[in-house]
Amino acid sequence: MSILFAFIAGIVVFTIMRVFATCLYTVRPDQRAVVTSFGAAEKLPTVHPESSDSENEEKKRYDYPQLRVIGPGGPYFKMPWQEVHKVSVATQSVDLSWDPSKRQKTIEAVTKDNLTTGVNGQLRYRVSESNLYPYLFGVTSPLEHVMGYFISVLRERIANFTDPKGQSLISDEEMEGDNVTSPSVELSEGVSINDLRKNLPLLNQYMEEQCSHTTARYGIELDAALITEIDPPAEVDRALSAINSTRNQVAADISTARADSEQQITMSARAVEIASNNAQAEVAPLRELAKTLAGIKSEGGSECLRAYIRNLRVPLFKRANRVVQTTHASNQIGG
């Protein structure tokens, strides 16, 4: 009888210790916990959704309640019928090609000019402590939903992306500086893959803005979108290289032509300036002589002017080999 009693007592003690041990739990510093009783979580009386005010219909749809969140520490005690859901709130990263349903190395997207390109990169995210209800109870796999949503928005953006700076080979500043009214030179209508590669920061910023309300939908807060590679097929890449080489060559030829034209304009301006200076130098003595003759005539009269002119002719007569004198000229000179 004593052996049976001891056996029963041992079973009771073991059961109590086992249950007591499972009722204690701790929460790490990078974790948050939510306790449910028979599957129901303890909700707070106030609700503070973080959905966008511009989407009222979606705001009502994703108006999830706030839960009582247990912070780091412990040990905490729970009842045997309660269950603890621990969630890591540390920042994590995941590749864009991550998909639990299939294995893939890149994400395919179609550009606006119907070119299929591969997109690679990473997403940095963390679970929102104030939106644990949608993460734990809203959807079965919240990260998979976020990745699907992100890739859908990314493909739509790539299909409609246009370079905001345009495709001009001559910048607008240069056009305004030269007072040119003709449109800038264009090599082609624009290659979307080149536009995407040049504007990766703008693309990442757009994706972060569009995915800002995933916090209220899925309880995951997007920290950063890092799209690092846009790789078209090999044959398309070779064609793009040829196009880029041609664009660079055309841009170099335009720069050379502009430099030559500026040099010619500068040389022409200097030639005009030199010719103007020479003409002024030749005209200056004539103007001084005219002033001198006008002064002589005004002070001494016409006779004084004739005498001055006659005296100026004397050196010329000395250097002349032959002098021809006409009657009309001798009358004017005075015989």
C-alpha positions as CSV (number, residue, x, y, z in Angstrom):
1,M,0.0,0.0,0.0
2,S,2.8,2.4,0.8
3,I,4.5,1.6,-2.5
4,L,1.3,2.4,-4.4
5,F,0.9,5.6,-2.5
6,A,4.5,6.6,-3.2
7,F,4.0,5.9,-6.9
8,I,0.9,8.0,-7.1
9,A,2.5,10.8,-5.1
10,G,5.5,10.7,-7.5
11,I,3.3,11.0,-10.5
12,V,1.5,13.9,-8.9
13,V,4.7,15.7,-8.0
14,F,6.1,15.1,-11.5
15,T,3.0,16.4,-13.2
16,I,3.0,19.5,-11.0
17,M,6.7,20.2,-11.7
18,R,6.2,19.5,-15.4
19,V,3.2,21.9,-15.6
20,F,5.0,24.5,-13.4
21,A,8.1,24.4,-15.6
22,T,6.1,24.9,-18.8
23,C,4.3,27.8,-17.2
24,L,7.4,29.9,-16.9
25,Y,8.9,31.7,-19.9
26,T,11.3,34.5,-20.7
27,V,11.5,37.1,-23.5
28,R,14.8,38.0,-25.1
29,P,15.8,41.7,-25.7
30,D,15.1,41.3,-29.4
31,Q,11.7,39.7,-28.9
32,R,8.2,40.6,-28.0
33,A,5.5,38.2,-26.7
34,V,1.8,37.9,-26.9
35,V,-0.1,35.6,-24.6
36,T,-3.4,33.9,-25.8
37,S,-6.0,32.2,-23.7
38,F,-7.7,29.4,-25.6
39,G,-6.5,31.1,-28.8
40,A,-7.8,34.6,-27.9
41,A,-5.3,37.4,-27.3
42,E,-5.8,40.1,-24.7
43,K,-6.8,43.3,-26.6
44,L,-6.2,46.8,-25.4
45,P,-9.3,49.2,-25.2
46,T,-7.8,51.8,-27.5
47,V,-7.1,51.2,-31.2
48,H,-4.4,53.2,-33.1
49,P,-4.2,51.9,-36.7
50,E,-1.3,53.2,-38.8
51,S,-2.9,52.8,-42.2
52,S,-2.9,55.7,-44.7
53,D,-5.6,58.3,-44.3
54,S,-5.9,58.6,-48.1
55,E,-7.2,55.1,-48.4
56,N,-10.3,55.1,-46.1
57,E,-11.7,51.9,-47.4
58,E,-8.5,49.9,-46.9
59,K,-8.1,51.7,-43.5
60,K,-11.4,50.1,-42.4
61,R,-10.4,46.8,-43.8
62,Y,-7.1,46.7,-42.0
63,D,-8.3,48.3,-38.7
64,Y,-6.8,45.6,-36.5
65,P,-6.9,45.9,-32.7
66,Q,-4.0,46.6,-30.4
67,L,-2.7,43.7,-28.3
68,R,-1.1,43.6,-24.9
69,V,2.6,43.1,-25.6
70,I,5.0,41.6,-23.1
71,G,8.4,43.2,-23.3
72,P,11.9,41.7,-22.7
73,G,12.5,40.1,-19.3
74,G,11.3,37.3,-17.2
75,P,10.7,34.7,-16.0
76,Y,6.9,35.3,-16.6
77,F,4.2,33.0,-15.5
78,K,1.3,31.8,-17.6
79,M,-1.6,29.4,-17.1
80,P,-1.4,25.9,-18.6
81,W,-4.2,26.8,-21.0
82,Q,-2.4,29.9,-22.2
83,E,0.0,30.0,-25.1
84,V,3.0,32.4,-25.7
85,H,3.7,33.7,-29.2
86,K,7.2,35.2,-29.4
87,V,8.2,37.5,-32.3
88,S,11.6,38.8,-33.1
89,V,11.6,42.6,-33.7
90,A,15.2,42.9,-34.8
91,T,15.9,44.2,-38.3
92,Q,16.3,41.4,-40.8
93,S,17.1,41.1,-44.5
94,V,15.7,38.9,-47.3
95,D,16.6,38.5,-51.0
96,L,14.0,39.6,-53.5
97,S,14.2,36.2,-55.1
98,W,13.0,34.5,-51.9
99,D,9.9,32.5,-52.4
100,P,8.9,29.5,-50.2
101,S,6.9,27.9,-53.1
102,K,9.7,27.8,-55.6
103,R,13.4,28.3,-56.1
104,Q,14.7,31.1,-58.2
105,K,17.8,33.2,-58.6
106,T,16.3,36.4,-59.8
107,I,13.0,38.3,-60.3
108,E,11.9,38.8,-63.9
109,A,10.2,42.0,-65.0
110,V,9.2,43.4,-68.3
111,T,10.2,47.0,-69.2
112,K,8.1,49.6,-71.1
113,D,9.9,48.6,-74.4
114,N,9.0,44.9,-73.9
115,L,12.5,43.8,-72.7
116,T,12.6,41.0,-70.0
117,T,15.2,41.8,-67.4
118,G,16.3,40.3,-64.1
119,V,16.1,42.2,-60.9
120,N,18.1,41.4,-57.8
121,G,18.4,43.0,-54.4
122,Q,17.4,42.9,-50.8
123,L,14.7,44.0,-48.4
124,R,15.4,45.1,-44.8
125,Y,12.4,44.8,-42.6
126,R,11.3,44.4,-39.0
127,V,8.2,43.4,-37.3
128,S,6.2,46.3,-35.9
129,E,5.7,46.1,-32.2
130,S,2.5,48.1,-32.3
131,N,1.0,46.0,-35.1
132,L,1.5,42.4,-33.9
133,Y,-2.1,41.4,-34.5
134,P,-1.9,41.3,-38.3
135,Y,1.5,39.7,-38.1
136,L,0.4,36.9,-35.8
137,F,-3.3,36.5,-36.6
138,G,-4.0,38.5,-39.8
139,V,-2.4,36.2,-42.4
140,T,-0.7,32.8,-42.4
141,S,2.6,33.9,-43.8
142,P,3.0,37.7,-43.6
143,L,6.5,37.9,-45.0
144,E,5.4,36.0,-48.1
145,H,2.5,38.4,-48.6
146,V,4.8,41.4,-48.2
147,M,7.2,40.0,-50.8
148,G,4.4,39.3,-53.2
149,Y,3.1,42.8,-52.7
150,F,6.5,44.4,-53.1
151,I,7.3,42.4,-56.3
152,S,4.0,43.3,-57.8
153,V,4.6,47.1,-57.2
154,L,8.1,46.7,-58.5
155,R,7.1,45.1,-61.7
156,E,4.4,47.7,-62.3
157,R,6.9,50.5,-61.7
158,I,9.5,49.0,-64.0
159,A,6.9,48.5,-66.8
160,N,6.0,52.3,-66.6
161,F,9.3,53.8,-65.6
162,T,10.6,56.9,-67.5
163,D,13.8,58.7,-66.9
164,P,12.8,62.1,-65.3
165,K,16.0,63.7,-66.6
166,G,15.2,62.8,-70.2
167,Q,17.5,61.4,-72.9
168,S,19.1,64.6,-74.2
169,L,22.8,64.5,-75.2
170,I,23.1,68.2,-74.5
171,S,22.0,69.4,-71.0
172,D,19.3,72.1,-70.6
173,E,21.8,74.4,-68.9
174,E,24.1,74.3,-72.0
175,M,21.1,75.0,-74.2
176,E,20.0,78.0,-72.1
177,G,23.6,79.3,-71.9
178,D,24.0,79.3,-75.7
179,N,20.5,80.8,-76.3
180,V,19.6,77.9,-78.6
181,T,15.9,77.5,-79.3
182,S,16.1,74.2,-81.1
183,P,15.3,71.0,-79.1
184,S,18.2,69.0,-77.7
185,V,19.8,66.3,-79.8
186,E,18.3,62.8,-79.3
187,L,20.0,59.6,-80.3
188,S,16.9,57.4,-79.7
189,E,13.6,57.5,-77.9
190,G,15.2,56.1,-74.8
191,V,16.2,52.6,-73.5
192,S,14.3,51.7,-70.4
193,I,17.0,49.4,-68.9
194,N,19.5,52.2,-69.1
195,D,17.0,54.6,-67.5
196,L,16.5,52.1,-64.6
197,R,20.2,51.6,-64.1
198,K,20.8,55.3,-63.9
199,N,17.9,55.9,-61.5
200,L,18.2,53.1,-59.0
201,P,18.0,55.5,-56.0
202,L,14.8,57.0,-57.3
203,L,13.4,53.5,-57.8
204,N,14.3,52.4,-54.3
205,Q,12.8,55.6,-52.9
206,Y,9.6,55.0,-54.8
207,M,9.3,51.4,-53.5
208,E,9.8,52.5,-49.9
209,E,7.0,55.1,-50.3
210,Q,4.6,52.6,-51.9
211,C,5.3,49.9,-49.2
212,S,5.0,52.3,-46.3
213,H,1.5,51.0,-45.4
214,T,2.5,47.3,-45.2
215,T,2.8,47.9,-41.4
216,A,-0.9,48.2,-41.0
217,R,-1.7,45.4,-43.5
218,Y,0.8,42.7,-42.4
219,G,2.6,44.0,-39.3
220,I,5.9,44.3,-41.1
221,E,7.7,47.6,-41.4
222,L,9.9,48.1,-44.4
223,D,13.2,49.5,-43.4
224,A,14.9,49.9,-46.8
225,A,14.6,48.6,-50.3
226,L,18.0,47.9,-52.0
227,I,17.6,47.0,-55.6
228,T,21.2,46.5,-56.7
229,E,21.2,44.7,-60.0
230,I,19.1,45.0,-63.2
231,D,20.5,42.4,-65.6
232,P,18.9,41.9,-69.1
233,P,19.7,38.8,-71.2
234,A,23.1,38.5,-72.7
235,E,22.0,39.4,-76.3
236,V,20.1,42.4,-75.0
237,D,23.0,43.5,-72.9
238,R,25.3,43.4,-75.9
239,A,22.8,45.5,-77.9
240,L,22.7,48.0,-75.0
241,S,26.4,48.2,-74.9
242,A,26.5,49.0,-78.6
243,I,23.8,51.7,-78.1
244,N,25.7,53.2,-75.2
245,S,28.9,53.2,-77.2
246,T,27.1,55.0,-80.0
247,R,25.6,57.5,-77.6
248,N,29.0,58.2,-76.1
249,Q,30.6,58.6,-79.5
250,V,27.8,61.0,-80.6
251,A,28.2,63.0,-77.4
252,A,32.0,63.2,-77.9
253,D,31.5,64.4,-81.5
254,I,29.0,67.0,-80.3
255,S,31.4,68.2,-77.7
256,T,34.3,68.4,-80.2
257,A,32.1,70.3,-82.7
258,R,31.0,72.7,-80.0
259,A,34.7,73.3,-79.0
260,D,35.7,73.9,-82.6
261,S,32.8,76.3,-83.2
262,E,33.6,78.2,-80.0
263,Q,37.3,78.4,-81.1
264,Q,36.4,79.7,-84.5
265,I,34.0,82.2,-83.0
266,T,36.7,83.4,-80.7
267,M,39.3,83.7,-83.5
268,S,36.8,85.6,-85.7
269,A,36.1,88.0,-82.9
270,R,39.8,88.6,-82.3
271,A,40.3,89.1,-86.1
272,V,37.5,91.7,-86.2
273,E,39.0,93.5,-83.2
274,I,42.4,93.6,-84.8
275,A,41.0,94.9,-88.1
276,S,39.1,97.5,-86.2
277,N,42.2,98.6,-84.4
278,N,44.2,98.8,-87.7
279,A,41.5,100.9,-89.3
280,Q,41.4,103.3,-86.4
281,A,45.2,103.5,-86.5
282,E,45.0,104.5,-90.2
283,V,42.2,106.9,-89.7
284,A,43.7,108.7,-86.7
285,P,46.5,110.6,-88.6
286,L,44.0,111.7,-91.3
287,R,41.7,113.1,-88.6
288,E,44.6,114.9,-87.0
289,L,45.7,116.3,-90.4
290,A,42.1,117.4,-91.0
291,K,42.0,119.2,-87.7
292,T,45.4,120.9,-88.4
293,L,44.3,122.1,-91.9
294,A,41.0,123.3,-90.5
295,G,42.8,125.3,-87.8
296,I,45.2,126.8,-90.3
297,K,42.4,127.9,-92.6
298,S,40.4,129.3,-89.7
299,E,43.3,131.4,-88.4
300,G,45.1,132.4,-91.6
301,G,42.6,132.0,-94.3
302,S,42.8,130.4,-97.6
303,E,46.1,132.0,-98.6
304,C,47.8,130.7,-95.5
305,L,46.4,127.2,-96.2
306,R,47.7,127.3,-99.8
307,A,51.2,128.4,-98.6
308,Y,51.1,125.5,-96.1
309,I,50.2,123.0,-98.8
310,R,52.9,124.4,-101.1
311,N,55.5,124.0,-98.4
312,L,54.4,120.4,-97.9
313,R,54.9,119.7,-101.6
314,V,58.6,120.8,-101.5
315,P,59.9,117.5,-100.0
316,L,57.8,115.6,-102.5
317,F,59.3,117.5,-105.4
318,K,62.8,116.5,-104.2
319,R,61.9,112.8,-104.2
320,A,60.0,113.0,-107.5
321,N,61.8,112.0,-110.8
322,R,59.4,113.9,-113.0
323,V,56.8,116.6,-112.3
324,V,53.9,117.3,-114.6
325,Q,52.3,120.7,-114.2
326,T,49.0,121.7,-115.9
327,T,47.7,125.1,-116.5
328,H,44.7,124.6,-114.3
329,A,46.9,123.5,-111.5
330,S,49.4,126.4,-111.9
331,N,46.6,128.8,-111.7
332,Q,45.5,127.3,-108.5
333,I,49.0,127.3,-107.0
334,G,49.7,130.8,-108.2
335,G,51.8,130.4,-111.4
